[in-house]
Amino acid sequence: MAREYVTSTSVEWIDYDPKARTLEIAFASGGEYRYFDVPAAVCDELRAADSKGRFVNDVVKKRFRYTRIRAPR
């Protein structure tokens, strides 16, 4: 996994592990979350989304189990 910094006001970086199908997202608020069983296609859609924050809220948070890695500041 390698952090990929993105252009977004709410998402700082994303990190996807295709073997484990886990997606880690760091938010501008300082919170970091790991989402499970995320298909590679969803990560590709996130990368291409005009609004990363909206995509996370509308797709990722609603469809995938997650755990918080770091609490927001």
CHARMM internal coordinates of N, CA and C (Angstrom, degrees):
IC EDIT
DIST 1 N 1 CA 1.4421
DIST 1 CA 1 C 1.5279
ANGL 1 N 1 CA 1 C 108.80
DIST 1 C 2 N 1.3060
ANGL 1 CA 1 C 2 N 115.93
DIHE 1 N 1 CA 1 C 2 N 140.91
DIST 2 N 2 CA 1.4614
ANGL 1 C 2 N 2 CA 121.55
DIHE 1 CA 1 C 2 N 2 CA 178.42
DIST 2 CA 2 C 1.5202
ANGL 2 N 2 CA 2 C 108.19
DIHE 1 C 2 N 2 CA 2 C -137.71
DIST 2 C 3 N 1.3039
ANGL 2 CA 2 C 3 N 116.26
DIHE 2 N 2 CA 2 C 3 N 128.15
DIST 3 N 3 CA 1.4625
ANGL 2 C 3 N 3 CA 120.15
DIHE 2 CA 2 C 3 N 3 CA -179.94
DIST 3 CA 3 C 1.5179
ANGL 3 N 3 CA 3 C 110.36
DIHE 2 C 3 N 3 CA 3 C -61.60
DIST 3 C 4 N 1.3025
ANGL 3 CA 3 C 4 N 113.45
DIHE 3 N 3 CA 3 C 4 N 136.25
DIST 4 N 4 CA 1.4599
ANGL 3 C 4 N 4 CA 120.71
DIHE 3 CA 3 C 4 N 4 CA 177.72
DIST 4 CA 4 C 1.5224
ANGL 4 N 4 CA 4 C 107.45
DIHE 3 C 4 N 4 CA 4 C -120.31
DIST 4 C 5 N 1.3233
ANGL 4 CA 4 C 5 N 116.10
DIHE 4 N 4 CA 4 C 5 N 107.68
DIST 5 N 5 CA 1.4583
ANGL 4 C 5 N 5 CA 120.19
DIHE 4 CA 4 C 5 N 5 CA 179.46
DIST 5 CA 5 C 1.5219
ANGL 5 N 5 CA 5 C 108.68
DIHE 4 C 5 N 5 CA 5 C -73.39
DIST 5 C 6 N 1.3382
ANGL 5 CA 5 C 6 N 116.26
DIHE 5 N 5 CA 5 C 6 N 136.74
DIST 6 N 6 CA 1.4563
ANGL 5 C 6 N 6 CA 121.14
DIHE 5 CA 5 C 6 N 6 CA -174.73
DIST 6 CA 6 C 1.5247
ANGL 6 N 6 CA 6 C 110.09
DIHE 5 C 6 N 6 CA 6 C -122.04
DIST 6 C 7 N 1.3155
ANGL 6 CA 6 C 7 N 114.55
DIHE 6 N 6 CA 6 C 7 N 159.31
DIST 7 N 7 CA 1.4509
ANGL 6 C 7 N 7 CA 120.82
DIHE 6 CA 6 C 7 N 7 CA 176.41
DIST 7 CA 7 C 1.5201
ANGL 7 N 7 CA 7 C 107.90
DIHE 6 C 7 N 7 CA 7 C -87.61
DIST 7 C 8 N 1.3217
ANGL 7 CA 7 C 8 N 115.55
DIHE 7 N 7 CA 7 C 8 N 108.30
DIST 8 N 8 CA 1.4575
ANGL 7 C 8 N 8 CA 121.11
DIHE 7 CA 7 C 8 N 8 CA -176.49
DIST 8 CA 8 C 1.5219
ANGL 8 N 8 CA 8 C 108.55
DIHE 7 C 8 N 8 CA 8 C -166.32
DIST 8 C 9 N 1.3256
ANGL 8 CA 8 C 9 N 116.15
DIHE 8 N 8 CA 8 C 9 N 150.40
DIST 9 N 9 CA 1.4597
ANGL 8 C 9 N 9 CA 119.52
DIHE 8 CA 8 C 9 N 9 CA 175.55
DIST 9 CA 9 C 1.5228
ANGL 9 N 9 CA 9 C 111.45
DIHE 8 C 9 N 9 CA 9 C -84.37
DIST 9 C 10 N 1.3306
ANGL 9 CA 9 C 10 N 118.16
DIHE 9 N 9 CA 9 C 10 N -18.68
DIST 10 N 10 CA 1.4612
ANGL 9 C 10 N 10 CA 119.73
DIHE 9 CA 9 C 10 N 10 CA -176.71
DIST 10 CA 10 C 1.5259
ANGL 10 N 10 CA 10 C 114.44
DIHE 9 C 10 N 10 CA 10 C -115.50
DIST 10 C 11 N 1.3281
ANGL 10 CA 10 C 11 N 117.70
DIHE 10 N 10 CA 10 C 11 N -23.07
DIST 11 N 11 CA 1.4658
ANGL 10 C 11 N 11 CA 121.20
DIHE 10 CA 10 C 11 N 11 CA -179.49
DIST 11 CA 11 C 1.5294
ANGL 11 N 11 CA 11 C 108.47
DIHE 10 C 11 N 11 CA 11 C -110.83
DIST 11 C 12 N 1.3270
ANGL 11 CA 11 C 12 N 116.27
DIHE 11 N 11 CA 11 C 12 N 126.87
DIST 12 N 12 CA 1.4679
ANGL 11 C 12 N 12 CA 120.37
DIHE 11 CA 11 C 12 N 12 CA -179.97
DIST 12 CA 12 C 1.5228
ANGL 12 N 12 CA 12 C 111.27
DIHE 11 C 12 N 12 CA 12 C -86.43
DIST 12 C 13 N 1.3401
ANGL 12 CA 12 C 13 N 115.37
DIHE 12 N 12 CA 12 C 13 N -52.32
DIST 13 N 13 CA 1.4646
ANGL 12 C 13 N 13 CA 119.10
DIHE 12 CA 12 C 13 N 13 CA 179.06
DIST 13 CA 13 C 1.5286
ANGL 13 N 13 CA 13 C 110.42
DIHE 12 C 13 N 13 CA 13 C -150.80
DIST 13 C 14 N 1.3391
ANGL 13 CA 13 C 14 N 114.89
DIHE 13 N 13 CA 13 C 14 N 161.80
DIST 14 N 14 CA 1.4579
ANGL 13 C 14 N 14 CA 122.08
DIHE 13 CA 13 C 14 N 14 CA 174.23
DIST 14 CA 14 C 1.5300
ANGL 14 N 14 CA 14 C 107.80
DIHE 13 C 14 N 14 CA 14 C -128.30
DIST 14 C 15 N 1.3204
ANGL 14 CA 14 C 15 N 115.28
DIHE 14 N 14 CA 14 C 15 N 156.40
DIST 15 N 15 CA 1.4590
ANGL 14 C 15 N 15 CA 121.41
DIHE 14 CA 14 C 15 N 15 CA -179.00
DIST 15 CA 15 C 1.5290
ANGL 15 N 15 CA 15 C 106.81
DIHE 14 C 15 N 15 CA 15 C -148.13
DIST 15 C 16 N 1.3211
ANGL 15 CA 15 C 16 N 116.81
DIHE 15 N 15 CA 15 C 16 N 118.98
DIST 16 N 16 CA 1.4606
ANGL 15 C 16 N 16 CA 120.49
DIHE 15 CA 15 C 16 N 16 CA -175.85
DIST 16 CA 16 C 1.5187
ANGL 16 N 16 CA 16 C 110.56
DIHE 15 C 16 N 16 CA 16 C -119.63
DIST 16 C 17 N 1.3471
ANGL 16 CA 16 C 17 N 115.85
DIHE 16 N 16 CA 16 C 17 N 132.97
DIST 17 N 17 CA 1.4628
ANGL 16 C 17 N 17 CA 122.73
DIHE 16 CA 16 C 17 N 17 CA 175.49
DIST 17 CA 17 C 1.5234
ANGL 17 N 17 CA 17 C 107.57
DIHE 16 C 17 N 17 CA 17 C -111.84
DIST 17 C 18 N 1.3370
ANGL 17 CA 17 C 18 N 117.41
DIHE 17 N 17 CA 17 C 18 N 105.03
DIST 18 N 18 CA 1.4640
ANGL 17 C 18 N 18 CA 119.93
DIHE 17 CA 17 C 18 N 18 CA -175.72
DIST 18 CA 18 C 1.5295
ANGL 18 N 18 CA 18 C 113.79
DIHE 17 C 18 N 18 CA 18 C -65.93
DIST 18 C 19 N 1.3180
ANGL 18 CA 18 C 19 N 117.87
DIHE 18 N 18 CA 18 C 19 N -32.21
DIST 19 N 19 CA 1.4728
ANGL 18 C 19 N 19 CA 119.49
DIHE 18 CA 18 C 19 N 19 CA 179.01
DIST 19 CA 19 C 1.5193
ANGL 19 N 19 CA 19 C 111.38
DIHE 18 C 19 N 19 CA 19 C -67.87
DIST 19 C 20 N 1.3203
ANGL 19 CA 19 C 20 N 116.46
DIHE 19 N 19 CA 19 C 20 N -44.82
DIST 20 N 20 CA 1.4642
ANGL 19 C 20 N 20 CA 121.24
DIHE 19 CA 19 C 20 N 20 CA -179.57
DIST 20 CA 20 C 1.5274
ANGL 20 N 20 CA 20 C 111.95
DIHE 19 C 20 N 20 CA 20 C -85.60
DIST 20 C 21 N 1.3407
ANGL 20 CA 20 C 21 N 116.26
DIHE 20 N 20 CA 20 C 21 N -13.37
DIST 21 N 21 CA 1.4678
ANGL 20 C 21 N 21 CA 122.04
DIHE 20 CA 20 C 21 N 21 CA -176.39
DIST 21 CA 21 C 1.5241
ANGL 21 N 21 CA 21 C 111.38
DIHE 20 C 21 N 21 CA 21 C 56.57
DIST 21 C 22 N 1.3319
ANGL 21 CA 21 C 22 N 115.34
DIHE 21 N 21 CA 21 C 22 N 42.77
DIST 22 N 22 CA 1.4590
ANGL 21 C 22 N 22 CA 120.24
DIHE 21 CA 21 C 22 N 22 CA 176.99
DIST 22 CA 22 C 1.5237
ANGL 22 N 22 CA 22 C 109.46
DIHE 21 C 22 N 22 CA 22 C -113.61
DIST 22 C 23 N 1.3027
ANGL 22 CA 22 C 23 N 114.52
DIHE 22 N 22 CA 22 C 23 N 142.55
DIST 23 N 23 CA 1.4538
ANGL 22 C 23 N 23 CA 122.72
DIHE 22 CA 22 C 23 N 23 CA 179.31
DIST 23 CA 23 C 1.5219
ANGL 23 N 23 CA 23 C 107.57
DIHE 22 C 23 N 23 CA 23 C -122.61
DIST 23 C 24 N 1.3116
ANGL 23 CA 23 C 24 N 116.65
DIHE 23 N 23 CA 23 C 24 N 122.18
DIST 24 N 24 CA 1.4532
ANGL 23 C 24 N 24 CA 121.05
DIHE 23 CA 23 C 24 N 24 CA 175.33
DIST 24 CA 24 C 1.5207
ANGL 24 N 24 CA 24 C 108.03
DIHE 23 C 24 N 24 CA 24 C -105.56
DIST 24 C 25 N 1.3212
ANGL 24 CA 24 C 25 N 114.42
DIHE 24 N 24 CA 24 C 25 N 137.71
DIST 25 N 25 CA 1.4614
ANGL 24 C 25 N 25 CA 120.64
DIHE 24 CA 24 C 25 N 25 CA -179.32
DIST 25 CA 25 C 1.5178
ANGL 25 N 25 CA 25 C 108.41
DIHE 24 C 25 N 25 CA 25 C -130.82
DIST 25 C 26 N 1.3259
ANGL 25 CA 25 C 26 N 116.10
DIHE 25 N 25 CA 25 C 26 N 130.30
DIST 26 N 26 CA 1.4636
ANGL 25 C 26 N 26 CA 122.10
DIHE 25 CA 25 C 26 N 26 CA 173.03
DIST 26 CA 26 C 1.5174
ANGL 26 N 26 CA 26 C 107.54
DIHE 25 C 26 N 26 CA 26 C -107.01
DIST 26 C 27 N 1.3169
ANGL 26 CA 26 C 27 N 115.18
DIHE 26 N 26 CA 26 C 27 N 127.48
DIST 27 N 27 CA 1.4606
ANGL 26 C 27 N 27 CA 121.05
DIHE 26 CA 26 C 27 N 27 CA -179.20
DIST 27 CA 27 C 1.5209
ANGL 27 N 27 CA 27 C 110.50
DIHE 26 C 27 N 27 CA 27 C -96.34
DIST 27 C 28 N 1.3153
ANGL 27 CA 27 C 28 N 116.16
DIHE 27 N 27 CA 27 C 28 N 156.66
DIST 28 N 28 CA 1.4604
ANGL 27 C 28 N 28 CA 121.82
DIHE 27 CA 27 C 28 N 28 CA 179.96
DIST 28 CA 28 C 1.5232
ANGL 28 N 28 CA 28 C 111.08
DIHE 27 C 28 N 28 CA 28 C -59.97
DIST 28 C 29 N 1.3229
ANGL 28 CA 28 C 29 N 117.40
DIHE 28 N 28 CA 28 C 29 N -23.38
DIST 29 N 29 CA 1.4682
ANGL 28 C 29 N 29 CA 122.10
DIHE 28 CA 28 C 29 N 29 CA 179.23
DIST 29 CA 29 C 1.5202
ANGL 29 N 29 CA 29 C 112.09
DIHE 28 C 29 N 29 CA 29 C -73.43
DIST 29 C 30 N 1.3408
ANGL 29 CA 29 C 30 N 116.74
DIHE 29 N 29 CA 29 C 30 N -9.79
DIST 30 N 30 CA 1.4577
ANGL 29 C 30 N 30 CA 121.43
DIHE 29 CA 29 C 30 N 30 CA -178.86
DIST 30 CA 30 C 1.5103
ANGL 30 N 30 CA 30 C 113.69
DIHE 29 C 30 N 30 CA 30 C 102.05
DIST 30 C 31 N 1.3186
ANGL 30 CA 30 C 31 N 117.92
DIHE 30 N 30 CA 30 C 31 N -13.20
DIST 31 N 31 CA 1.4576
ANGL 30 C 31 N 31 CA 121.41
DIHE 30 CA 30 C 31 N 31 CA 179.04
DIST 31 CA 31 C 1.5213
ANGL 31 N 31 CA 31 C 111.36
DIHE 30 C 31 N 31 CA 31 C -73.35
DIST 31 C 32 N 1.3293
ANGL 31 CA 31 C 32 N 115.77
DIHE 31 N 31 CA 31 C 32 N 143.39
DIST 32 N 32 CA 1.4625
ANGL 31 C 32 N 32 CA 121.58
DIHE 31 CA 31 C 32 N 32 CA 176.14
DIST 32 CA 32 C 1.5238
ANGL 32 N 32 CA 32 C 108.35
DIHE 31 C 32 N 32 CA 32 C -129.25
DIST 32 C 33 N 1.3364
ANGL 32 CA 32 C 33 N 115.43
DIHE 32 N 32 CA 32 C 33 N 136.98
DIST 33 N 33 CA 1.4546
ANGL 32 C 33 N 33 CA 121.61
DIHE 32 CA 32 C 33 N 33 CA -176.51
DIST 33 CA 33 C 1.5149
ANGL 33 N 33 CA 33 C 110.45
DIHE 32 C 33 N 33 CA 33 C -134.79
DIST 33 C 34 N 1.3269
ANGL 33 CA 33 C 34 N 115.44
DIHE 33 N 33 CA 33 C 34 N 148.46
DIST 34 N 34 CA 1.4645
ANGL 33 C 34 N 34 CA 121.86
DIHE 33 CA 33 C 34 N 34 CA 175.30
DIST 34 CA 34 C 1.5251
ANGL 34 N 34 CA 34 C 107.63
DIHE 33 C 34 N 34 CA 34 C -115.84
DIST 34 C 35 N 1.3417
ANGL 34 CA 34 C 35 N 115.69
DIHE 34 N 34 CA 34 C 35 N 125.92
DIST 35 N 35 CA 1.4563
ANGL 34 C 35 N 35 CA 123.03
DIHE 34 CA 34 C 35 N 35 CA -179.99
DIST 35 CA 35 C 1.5307
ANGL 35 N 35 CA 35 C 108.69
DIHE 34 C 35 N 35 CA 35 C -107.29
DIST 35 C 36 N 1.3342
ANGL 35 CA 35 C 36 N 116.31
DIHE 35 N 35 CA 35 C 36 N 140.63
DIST 36 N 36 CA 1.4599
ANGL 35 C 36 N 36 CA 122.15
DIHE 35 CA 35 C 36 N 36 CA -172.84
DIST 36 CA 36 C 1.5216
ANGL 36 N 36 CA 36 C 112.70
DIHE 35 C 36 N 36 CA 36 C -107.89
DIST 36 C 37 N 1.3438
ANGL 36 CA 36 C 37 N 114.90
DIHE 36 N 36 CA 36 C 37 N 151.63
DIST 37 N 37 CA 1.4757
ANGL 36 C 37 N 37 CA 123.29
DIHE 36 CA 36 C 37 N 37 CA 176.41
DIST 37 CA 37 C 1.5230
ANGL 37 N 37 CA 37 C 112.46
DIHE 36 C 37 N 37 CA 37 C 58.47
DIST 37 C 38 N 1.3249
ANGL 37 CA 37 C 38 N 115.58
DIHE 37 N 37 CA 37 C 38 N 40.68
DIST 38 N 38 CA 1.4638
ANGL 37 C 38 N 38 CA 121.47
DIHE 37 CA 37 C 38 N 38 CA -179.53
DIST 38 CA 38 C 1.5262
ANGL 38 N 38 CA 38 C 109.12
DIHE 37 C 38 N 38 CA 38 C -92.56
DIST 38 C 39 N 1.3327
ANGL 38 CA 38 C 39 N 117.92
DIHE 38 N 38 CA 38 C 39 N 118.91
DIST 39 N 39 CA 1.4659
ANGL 38 C 39 N 39 CA 120.02
DIHE 38 CA 38 C 39 N 39 CA 177.19
DIST 39 CA 39 C 1.5355
ANGL 39 N 39 CA 39 C 111.34
DIHE 38 C 39 N 39 CA 39 C -64.98
DIST 39 C 40 N 1.3145
ANGL 39 CA 39 C 40 N 115.50
DIHE 39 N 39 CA 39 C 40 N 150.35
DIST 40 N 40 CA 1.4669
ANGL 39 C 40 N 40 CA 120.90
DIHE 39 CA 39 C 40 N 40 CA 179.18
DIST 40 CA 40 C 1.5307
ANGL 40 N 40 CA 40 C 111.14
DIHE 39 C 40 N 40 CA 40 C -57.24
DIST 40 C 41 N 1.3200
ANGL 40 CA 40 C 41 N 117.43
DIHE 40 N 40 CA 40 C 41 N -34.13
DIST 41 N 41 CA 1.4620
ANGL 40 C 41 N 41 CA 120.98
DIHE 40 CA 40 C 41 N 41 CA -178.96
DIST 41 CA 41 C 1.5277
ANGL 41 N 41 CA 41 C 111.34
DIHE 40 C 41 N 41 CA 41 C -61.77
DIST 41 C 42 N 1.3198
ANGL 41 CA 41 C 42 N 117.15
DIHE 41 N 41 CA 41 C 42 N -35.99
DIST 42 N 42 CA 1.4665
ANGL 41 C 42 N 42 CA 120.27
DIHE 41 CA 41 C 42 N 42 CA 178.78
DIST 42 CA 42 C 1.5238
ANGL 42 N 42 CA 42 C 109.85
DIHE 41 C 42 N 42 CA 42 C -67.57
DIST 42 C 43 N 1.3114
ANGL 42 CA 42 C 43 N 117.15
DIHE 42 N 42 CA 42 C 43 N -40.52
DIST 43 N 43 CA 1.4610
ANGL 42 C 43 N 43 CA 120.43
DIHE 42 CA 42 C 43 N 43 CA 177.07
DIST 43 CA 43 C 1.5295
ANGL 43 N 43 CA 43 C 110.19
DIHE 42 C 43 N 43 CA 43 C -63.24
DIST 43 C 44 N 1.3178
ANGL 43 CA 43 C 44 N 117.34
DIHE 43 N 43 CA 43 C 44 N -40.90
DIST 44 N 44 CA 1.4655
ANGL 43 C 44 N 44 CA 121.01
DIHE 43 CA 43 C 44 N 44 CA 177.32
DIST 44 CA 44 C 1.5301
ANGL 44 N 44 CA 44 C 110.77
DIHE 43 C 44 N 44 CA 44 C -61.96
DIST 44 C 45 N 1.3391
ANGL 44 CA 44 C 45 N 116.46
DIHE 44 N 44 CA 44 C 45 N -40.75
DIST 45 N 45 CA 1.4641
ANGL 44 C 45 N 45 CA 120.42
DIHE 44 CA 44 C 45 N 45 CA 178.37
DIST 45 CA 45 C 1.5299
ANGL 45 N 45 CA 45 C 110.66
DIHE 44 C 45 N 45 CA 45 C -64.91
DIST 45 C 46 N 1.3241
ANGL 45 CA 45 C 46 N 116.47
DIHE 45 N 45 CA 45 C 46 N -38.72
DIST 46 N 46 CA 1.4622
ANGL 45 C 46 N 46 CA 120.30
DIHE 45 CA 45 C 46 N 46 CA 177.11
DIST 46 CA 46 C 1.5196
ANGL 46 N 46 CA 46 C 110.68
DIHE 45 C 46 N 46 CA 46 C -62.07
DIST 46 C 47 N 1.3113
ANGL 46 CA 46 C 47 N 116.46
DIHE 46 N 46 CA 46 C 47 N -45.84
DIST 47 N 47 CA 1.4757
ANGL 46 C 47 N 47 CA 120.17
DIHE 46 CA 46 C 47 N 47 CA 178.72
DIST 47 CA 47 C 1.5250
ANGL 47 N 47 CA 47 C 111.76
DIHE 46 C 47 N 47 CA 47 C -58.36
DIST 47 C 48 N 1.3307
ANGL 47 CA 47 C 48 N 116.64
DIHE 47 N 47 CA 47 C 48 N -37.81
DIST 48 N 48 CA 1.4619
ANGL 47 C 48 N 48 CA 121.67
DIHE 47 CA 47 C 48 N 48 CA -176.00
DIST 48 CA 48 C 1.5273
ANGL 48 N 48 CA 48 C 113.66
DIHE 47 C 48 N 48 CA 48 C -86.40
DIST 48 C 49 N 1.3123
ANGL 48 CA 48 C 49 N 117.77
DIHE 48 N 48 CA 48 C 49 N -11.16
DIST 49 N 49 CA 1.4694
ANGL 48 C 49 N 49 CA 121.25
DIHE 48 CA 48 C 49 N 49 CA -174.83
DIST 49 CA 49 C 1.5343
ANGL 49 N 49 CA 49 C 111.07
DIHE 48 C 49 N 49 CA 49 C -64.52
DIST 49 C 50 N 1.3260
ANGL 49 CA 49 C 50 N 115.19
DIHE 49 N 49 CA 49 C 50 N 138.55
DIST 50 N 50 CA 1.4649
ANGL 49 C 50 N 50 CA 120.26
DIHE 49 CA 49 C 50 N 50 CA 175.65
DIST 50 CA 50 C 1.5249
ANGL 50 N 50 CA 50 C 110.43
DIHE 49 C 50 N 50 CA 50 C -64.28
DIST 50 C 51 N 1.3255
ANGL 50 CA 50 C 51 N 115.90
DIHE 50 N 50 CA 50 C 51 N -38.53
DIST 51 N 51 CA 1.4623
ANGL 50 C 51 N 51 CA 121.27
DIHE 50 CA 50 C 51 N 51 CA 178.26
DIST 51 CA 51 C 1.5252
ANGL 51 N 51 CA 51 C 108.40
DIHE 50 C 51 N 51 CA 51 C -119.97
DIST 51 C 52 N 1.3233
ANGL 51 CA 51 C 52 N 116.27
DIHE 51 N 51 CA 51 C 52 N 103.19
DIST 52 N 52 CA 1.4689
ANGL 51 C 52 N 52 CA 120.96
DIHE 51 CA 51 C 52 N 52 CA -179.26
DIST 52 CA 52 C 1.5330
ANGL 52 N 52 CA 52 C 110.59
DIHE 51 C 52 N 52 CA 52 C -62.65
DIST 52 C 53 N 1.3262
ANGL 52 CA 52 C 53 N 116.81
DIHE 52 N 52 CA 52 C 53 N -43.49
DIST 53 N 53 CA 1.4566
ANGL 52 C 53 N 53 CA 120.64
DIHE 52 CA 52 C 53 N 53 CA -179.31
DIST 53 CA 53 C 1.5173
ANGL 53 N 53 CA 53 C 112.51
DIHE 52 C 53 N 53 CA 53 C -61.70
DIST 53 C 54 N 1.3140
ANGL 53 CA 53 C 54 N 117.19
DIHE 53 N 53 CA 53 C 54 N -43.33
DIST 54 N 54 CA 1.4685
ANGL 53 C 54 N 54 CA 121.20
DIHE 53 CA 53 C 54 N 54 CA 178.76
DIST 54 CA 54 C 1.5198
ANGL 54 N 54 CA 54 C 110.11
DIHE 53 C 54 N 54 CA 54 C -64.23
DIST 54 C 55 N 1.3245
ANGL 54 CA 54 C 55 N 118.07
DIHE 54 N 54 CA 54 C 55 N -41.48
DIST 55 N 55 CA 1.4627
ANGL 54 C 55 N 55 CA 121.25
DIHE 54 CA 54 C 55 N 55 CA 179.33
DIST 55 CA 55 C 1.5267
ANGL 55 N 55 CA 55 C 110.44
DIHE 54 C 55 N 55 CA 55 C -63.03
DIST 55 C 56 N 1.3302
ANGL 55 CA 55 C 56 N 116.54
DIHE 55 N 55 CA 55 C 56 N -43.64
DIST 56 N 56 CA 1.4657
ANGL 55 C 56 N 56 CA 119.70
DIHE 55 CA 55 C 56 N 56 CA 178.52
DIST 56 CA 56 C 1.5248
ANGL 56 N 56 CA 56 C 109.82
DIHE 55 C 56 N 56 CA 56 C -60.45
DIST 56 C 57 N 1.3221
ANGL 56 CA 56 C 57 N 117.39
DIHE 56 N 56 CA 56 C 57 N -46.36
DIST 57 N 57 CA 1.4667
ANGL 56 C 57 N 57 CA 120.80
DIHE 56 CA 56 C 57 N 57 CA -179.19
DIST 57 CA 57 C 1.5180
ANGL 57 N 57 CA 57 C 112.89
DIHE 56 C 57 N 57 CA 57 C -66.20
DIST 57 C 58 N 1.3253
ANGL 57 CA 57 C 58 N 117.41
DIHE 57 N 57 CA 57 C 58 N -42.29
DIST 58 N 58 CA 1.4633
ANGL 57 C 58 N 58 CA 121.26
DIHE 57 CA 57 C 58 N 58 CA -174.33
DIST 58 CA 58 C 1.5223
ANGL 58 N 58 CA 58 C 114.00
DIHE 57 C 58 N 58 CA 58 C -82.09
DIST 58 C 59 N 1.3273
ANGL 58 CA 58 C 59 N 117.69
DIHE 58 N 58 CA 58 C 59 N -27.61
DIST 59 N 59 CA 1.4646
ANGL 58 C 59 N 59 CA 120.43
DIHE 58 CA 58 C 59 N 59 CA -174.19
DIST 59 CA 59 C 1.5304
ANGL 59 N 59 CA 59 C 111.88
DIHE 58 C 59 N 59 CA 59 C -118.00
DIST 59 C 60 N 1.3004
ANGL 59 CA 59 C 60 N 116.57
DIHE 59 N 59 CA 59 C 60 N -60.41
DIST 60 N 60 CA 1.4683
ANGL 59 C 60 N 60 CA 120.64
DIHE 59 CA 59 C 60 N 60 CA -170.44
DIST 60 CA 60 C 1.5291
ANGL 60 N 60 CA 60 C 111.53
DIHE 59 C 60 N 60 CA 60 C -64.77
DIST 60 C 61 N 1.3198
ANGL 60 CA 60 C 61 N 117.61
DIHE 60 N 60 CA 60 C 61 N -52.76
DIST 61 N 61 CA 1.4647
ANGL 60 C 61 N 61 CA 120.48
DIHE 60 CA 60 C 61 N 61 CA -176.47
DIST 61 CA 61 C 1.5273
ANGL 61 N 61 CA 61 C 112.49
DIHE 60 C 61 N 61 CA 61 C -63.68
DIST 61 C 62 N 1.3029
ANGL 61 CA 61 C 62 N 116.93
DIHE 61 N 61 CA 61 C 62 N -30.88
DIST 62 N 62 CA 1.4720
ANGL 61 C 62 N 62 CA 120.64
DIHE 61 CA 61 C 62 N 62 CA -177.00
DIST 62 CA 62 C 1.5260
ANGL 62 N 62 CA 62 C 113.45
DIHE 61 C 62 N 62 CA 62 C -82.05
DIST 62 C 63 N 1.3287
ANGL 62 CA 62 C 63 N 117.71
DIHE 62 N 62 CA 62 C 63 N -22.80
DIST 63 N 63 CA 1.4663
ANGL 62 C 63 N 63 CA 120.19
DIHE 62 CA 62 C 63 N 63 CA -171.80
DIST 63 CA 63 C 1.5165
ANGL 63 N 63 CA 63 C 115.66
DIHE 62 C 63 N 63 CA 63 C -108.14
DIST 63 C 64 N 1.3416
ANGL 63 CA 63 C 64 N 118.86
DIHE 63 N 63 CA 63 C 64 N -21.79
DIST 64 N 64 CA 1.4623
ANGL 63 C 64 N 64 CA 119.57
DIHE 63 CA 63 C 64 N 64 CA -168.67
DIST 64 CA 64 C 1.5275
ANGL 64 N 64 CA 64 C 112.61
DIHE 63 C 64 N 64 CA 64 C -124.58
DIST 64 C 65 N 1.3320
ANGL 64 CA 64 C 65 N 113.94
DIHE 64 N 64 CA 64 C 65 N 140.51
DIST 65 N 65 CA 1.4708
ANGL 64 C 65 N 65 CA 120.40
DIHE 64 CA 64 C 65 N 65 CA 174.15
DIST 65 CA 65 C 1.5191
ANGL 65 N 65 CA 65 C 108.13
DIHE 64 C 65 N 65 CA 65 C -63.78
DIST 65 C 66 N 1.3274
ANGL 65 CA 65 C 66 N 116.05
DIHE 65 N 65 CA 65 C 66 N 152.75
DIST 66 N 66 CA 1.4596
ANGL 65 C 66 N 66 CA 118.75
DIHE 65 CA 65 C 66 N 66 CA -178.97
DIST 66 CA 66 C 1.5194
ANGL 66 N 66 CA 66 C 110.66
DIHE 65 C 66 N 66 CA 66 C -150.34
DIST 66 C 67 N 1.3063
ANGL 66 CA 66 C 67 N 114.48
DIHE 66 N 66 CA 66 C 67 N 165.99
DIST 67 N 67 CA 1.4585
ANGL 66 C 67 N 67 CA 122.48
DIHE 66 CA 66 C 67 N 67 CA 170.23
DIST 67 CA 67 C 1.5132
ANGL 67 N 67 CA 67 C 107.78
DIHE 66 C 67 N 67 CA 67 C -136.08
DIST 67 C 68 N 1.3158
ANGL 67 CA 67 C 68 N 115.56
DIHE 67 N 67 CA 67 C 68 N 146.38
DIST 68 N 68 CA 1.4590
ANGL 67 C 68 N 68 CA 119.77
DIHE 67 CA 67 C 68 N 68 CA 178.56
DIST 68 CA 68 C 1.5191
ANGL 68 N 68 CA 68 C 108.24
DIHE 67 C 68 N 68 CA 68 C -84.76
DIST 68 C 69 N 1.3128
ANGL 68 CA 68 C 69 N 116.36
DIHE 68 N 68 CA 68 C 69 N 129.11
DIST 69 N 69 CA 1.4593
ANGL 68 C 69 N 69 CA 122.38
DIHE 68 CA 68 C 69 N 69 CA 178.08
DIST 69 CA 69 C 1.5283
ANGL 69 N 69 CA 69 C 109.74
DIHE 68 C 69 N 69 CA 69 C -91.80
DIST 69 C 70 N 1.3147
ANGL 69 CA 69 C 70 N 115.71
DIHE 69 N 69 CA 69 C 70 N -42.19
DIST 70 N 70 CA 1.4669
ANGL 69 C 70 N 70 CA 121.55
DIHE 69 CA 69 C 70 N 70 CA -179.23
DIST 70 CA 70 C 1.5239
ANGL 70 N 70 CA 70 C 108.78
DIHE 69 C 70 N 70 CA 70 C -142.47
DIST 70 C 71 N 1.3133
ANGL 70 CA 70 C 71 N 115.97
DIHE 70 N 70 CA 70 C 71 N 133.97
DIST 71 N 71 CA 1.4604
ANGL 70 C 71 N 71 CA 120.82
DIHE 70 CA 70 C 71 N 71 CA 179.20
DIST 71 CA 71 C 1.5233
ANGL 71 N 71 CA 71 C 110.18
DIHE 70 C 71 N 71 CA 71 C -72.61
DIST 71 C 72 N 1.3393
ANGL 71 CA 71 C 72 N 116.22
DIHE 71 N 71 CA 71 C 72 N 152.27
DIST 72 N 72 CA 1.4637
ANGL 71 C 72 N 72 CA 119.48
DIHE 71 CA 71 C 72 N 72 CA 175.04
DIST 72 CA 72 C 1.5203
ANGL 72 N 72 CA 72 C 110.31
DIHE 71 C 72 N 72 CA 72 C -60.38
DIST 72 C 73 N 1.3159
ANGL 72 CA 72 C 73 N 115.59
DIHE 72 N 72 CA 72 C 73 N 156.07
DIST 73 N 73 CA 1.4770
ANGL 72 C 73 N 73 CA 120.96
DIHE 72 CA 72 C 73 N 73 CA 179.22
DIST 73 CA 73 C 1.5001
ANGL 73 N 73 CA 73 C 111.09
DIHE 72 C 73 N 73 CA 73 C -66.99
END
COOR INIT
IC SEED 1 N 1 CA 1 C
IC BUILD
